[in-house]
Amino acid sequence: MSHRTSASNSAADAQMEREEQANATVHIVKARLDARVVRVVPDAPKVRYLPGQYGSLGLPSATLPGRWIKRPYSVSSSILEVATGTLIDPEAVSYYEFYVNRVDAGKSAEPLTPRLFTLNDGDRIFCGRKIVGYYTLHAVPPQRHLLFVSTTTGESANNAMVNQALRERPGVRVCQVLVAVNGWRSLYAEEHAALMRCEPRYRYVVLQVDAYAAAEARLGAWLQDARCAADELGFVLDPAQSHVFLCGDPALIGAPTKQGAWRYERSQHGLIRPLTAAGFSLRTRFQPGTVDYEAYW
Ligand SMILES: Cc1cc2nc3c(=O)[nH]c(=O)nc-3n(C[C@H](O)[C@H](O)[C@H](O)COP(=O)(O)OP(=O)(O)OC[C@H]3O[C@@H](n4cnc5c(N)ncnc54)[C@H](O)[C@@H]3O)c2cc1C
C-alpha cells in the first residue's frame, strides 16, 4: 500500500518527468569564465550523425514547473588526442562534445547559457536525440581544399569537419581561420597547435581584429593574391579548387536576407560579399555551390 499524499505524488511525478528528460551526464573538459568544452554521455546509445550537424541541450526551467529550456548546439570535436597525435574517431567515443560560450545578454526570458556554466562534472542534462543540419561536407567534391572560418564557438561545427576531412580526404588541404574580437582565445588552441605539428596539410590562423571589416579585408587579400593565400592558408583560394565554410556570428557571415517568397537582399557587410564577387556561390539545399554557412542567431 502506498503512503504517498497527493502533494508528494505530484512532486514525485514532476521529479520523474525531470528524470525522464535528463537523459545524459556532463563531463567538463575545459572551462573558462566565458567558454566551456563539455562532453555529454547519453544514457542510450549515440545516434549516427554527420560532422558539422547540431543537436540540442536543455535544463529544466527555473521558473515554469515542467518546462525545459533547450537550445541548438553544434557537435564539436577536439580533433585529435594531443598526447599521441591520433585523430579522434567520433564513432568510437561514448560522448558528444559541445563548445559553448557564455551569453550574458541573452534575448529570451530564461537564457540557457548562464545555467550551463553552473554545471559540475556528473550533473544531468537533456541531450536531444535528433542531430540534424546541412552544414556538412556531404555535398563537397572530395578533392576540394577546405577553408573554415568562424567566430568564437562557431569553431564547434568546423572542428568536427576538420577532423572528418583529415581522416577521410587524403591530399586535401585544410585551413581553419578564427576571427577573434575583444581578445577572444580558442579553448582548442592547444589542439590546433598539436595538429599543425603532426599534420602538414593543416593550418590554423587566428585573426585578432577590432572589427569584422578587418577580416573582410584579409579575405579580400587572399582572394586577390594567390601567393598570399598559398603562403597563409596553404592553398589558392579559388572556387574551382576550394570550398568555404562560415560559422558563428551572422554579422561576420553576411548572408542575404529573405525579403519575400523568392526575393533576397544582399548584405552590405560580411564575408559572403567578397566571396561571391570572386566567383564563389552559396550552396543551398536545392543548388550546388562553393560556400556553406551556419549562423548561430
Ligand atoms: C544551428 C545552431 C547551432 C549552434 N551551435 C552553438 C554552439 O556550438 N556553441 C554555442 O555557444 N552556441 C551555439 N548556438 C547558439 C545557441 O543555440 C544559443 O543561442 C546560445 O547558447 C545562447 O543561448 P541563451 O539561451 O543563453 O540565450 P538566448 O536568451 O536564447 O538569447 C539568444 C541571443 O543570444 C545571442 N547569441 C546566441 N548565440 C551566441 C553566441 N554563441 N555568442 C554570442 N551571442 C550569442 C544572440 O543575440 C541571440 O539572439 C547555435 C545556434 C544554432 C541556431
The ligand as an SDF file (V2000), in Angstrom:
LIG
                    3D

 53 58  0  0  0  0  0  0  0  0999 V2000
   22.3000   25.5890  -35.5530 C   0  0  0  0  0  0  0  0  0  0  0  0
   22.8560   26.2790  -34.3140 C   0  0  0  0  0  0  0  0  0  0  0  0
   23.9850   25.7590  -33.6970 C   0  0  0  0  0  0  0  0  0  0  0  0
   24.5190   26.4030  -32.5790 C   0  0  0  0  0  0  0  0  0  0  0  0
   25.6580   25.9130  -32.0120 N   0  0  0  0  0  0  0  0  0  0  0  0
   26.2460   26.5730  -30.9840 C   0  0  0  0  0  0  0  0  0  0  0  0
   27.4820   26.1100  -30.4290 C   0  0  0  0  0  0  0  0  0  0  0  0
   28.0480   25.0960  -30.8530 O   0  0  0  0  0  0  0  0  0  0  0  0
   28.0160   26.8150  -29.3910 N   0  0  0  0  0  0  0  0  0  0  0  0
   27.4090   27.9470  -28.8950 C   0  0  0  0  0  0  0  0  0  0  0  0
   27.9580   28.5550  -27.9430 O   0  0  0  0  0  0  0  0  0  0  0  0
   26.2370   28.4050  -29.3970 N   0  0  0  0  0  0  0  0  0  0  0  0
   25.6390   27.7380  -30.4110 C   0  0  0  0  0  0  0  0  0  0  0  0
   24.4330   28.1770  -30.9060 N   0  0  0  0  0  0  0  0  0  0  0  0
   23.7250   29.2630  -30.1990 C   0  0  0  0  0  0  0  0  0  0  0  0
   22.8480   28.6470  -29.0750 C   0  0  0  0  0  0  0  0  0  0  0  0
   21.7980   27.8940  -29.6290 O   0  0  0  0  0  0  0  0  0  0  0  0
   22.1990   29.7110  -28.1670 C   0  0  0  0  0  0  0  0  0  0  0  0
   21.5470   30.6680  -28.9600 O   0  0  0  0  0  0  0  0  0  0  0  0
   23.2170   30.4150  -27.2910 C   0  0  0  0  0  0  0  0  0  0  0  0
   23.9000   29.4740  -26.4650 O   0  0  0  0  0  0  0  0  0  0  0  0
   22.5360   31.4610  -26.4050 C   0  0  0  0  0  0  0  0  0  0  0  0
   21.5270   30.8300  -25.6630 O   0  0  0  0  0  0  0  0  0  0  0  0
   20.8790   31.5600  -24.3990 P   0  0  0  0  0  0  0  0  0  0  0  0
   19.6720   30.7900  -24.0070 O   0  0  0  0  0  0  0  0  0  0  0  0
   21.9200   31.7940  -23.3420 O   0  0  0  0  0  0  0  0  0  0  0  0
   20.4920   32.9960  -24.9960 O   0  0  0  0  0  0  0  0  0  0  0  0
   19.0580   33.4850  -25.5120 P   0  0  0  0  0  0  0  0  0  0  0  0
   18.3050   34.0960  -24.3770 O   0  0  0  0  0  0  0  0  0  0  0  0
   18.3870   32.4000  -26.2720 O   0  0  0  0  0  0  0  0  0  0  0  0
   19.4990   34.6660  -26.4880 O   0  0  0  0  0  0  0  0  0  0  0  0
   19.8460   34.4040  -27.8340 C   0  0  0  0  0  0  0  0  0  0  0  0
   20.6710   35.5900  -28.3170 C   0  0  0  0  0  0  0  0  0  0  0  0
   21.9900   35.4780  -27.7980 O   0  0  0  0  0  0  0  0  0  0  0  0
   22.9200   35.8960  -28.7730 C   0  0  0  0  0  0  0  0  0  0  0  0
   23.7940   34.7220  -29.0440 N   0  0  0  0  0  0  0  0  0  0  0  0
   23.4140   33.4640  -29.3780 C   0  0  0  0  0  0  0  0  0  0  0  0
   24.4860   32.6490  -29.5080 N   0  0  0  0  0  0  0  0  0  0  0  0
   25.5610   33.4030  -29.2360 C   0  0  0  0  0  0  0  0  0  0  0  0
   26.9400   33.1260  -29.2000 C   0  0  0  0  0  0  0  0  0  0  0  0
   27.4260   31.8820  -29.4550 N   0  0  0  0  0  0  0  0  0  0  0  0
   27.7830   34.1470  -28.8850 N   0  0  0  0  0  0  0  0  0  0  0  0
   27.3050   35.4000  -28.6070 C   0  0  0  0  0  0  0  0  0  0  0  0
   25.9960   35.7200  -28.6340 N   0  0  0  0  0  0  0  0  0  0  0  0
   25.1350   34.7370  -28.9450 C   0  0  0  0  0  0  0  0  0  0  0  0
   22.1290   36.3540  -29.9920 C   0  0  0  0  0  0  0  0  0  0  0  0
   21.9200   37.7440  -29.8970 O   0  0  0  0  0  0  0  0  0  0  0  0
   20.8380   35.6120  -29.8410 C   0  0  0  0  0  0  0  0  0  0  0  0
   19.7630   36.2600  -30.4640 O   0  0  0  0  0  0  0  0  0  0  0  0
   23.8870   27.5580  -32.0450 C   0  0  0  0  0  0  0  0  0  0  0  0
   22.7290   28.0600  -32.6670 C   0  0  0  0  0  0  0  0  0  0  0  0
   22.2320   27.4380  -33.7900 C   0  0  0  0  0  0  0  0  0  0  0  0
   20.9970   28.0230  -34.4610 C   0  0  0  0  0  0  0  0  0  0  0  0
  1  2  1  0
  2  3  1  0
  2 52  2  0
  3  4  2  0
  4  5  1  0
  4 50  1  0
  5  6  2  0
  6  7  1  0
  6 13  1  0
  7  8  2  0
  7  9  1  0
  9 10  1  0
 10 11  2  0
 10 12  1  0
 12 13  2  0
 13 14  1  0
 14 15  1  0
 14 50  1  0
 15 16  1  0
 16 17  1  0
 16 18  1  0
 18 19  1  0
 18 20  1  0
 20 21  1  0
 20 22  1  0
 22 23  1  0
 23 24  1  0
 24 25  2  0
 24 26  1  0
 24 27  1  0
 27 28  1  0
 28 29  2  0
 28 30  1  0
 28 31  1  0
 31 32  1  0
 32 33  1  0
 33 34  1  0
 33 48  1  0
 34 35  1  0
 35 36  1  0
 35 46  1  0
 36 37  1  0
 36 45  1  0
 37 38  2  0
 38 39  1  0
 39 40  1  0
 39 45  2  0
 40 41  1  0
 40 42  2  0
 42 43  1  0
 43 44  2  0
 44 45  1  0
 46 47  1  0
 46 48  1  0
 48 49  1  0
 50 51  2  0
 51 52  1  0
 52 53  1  0
M  END
$$$$
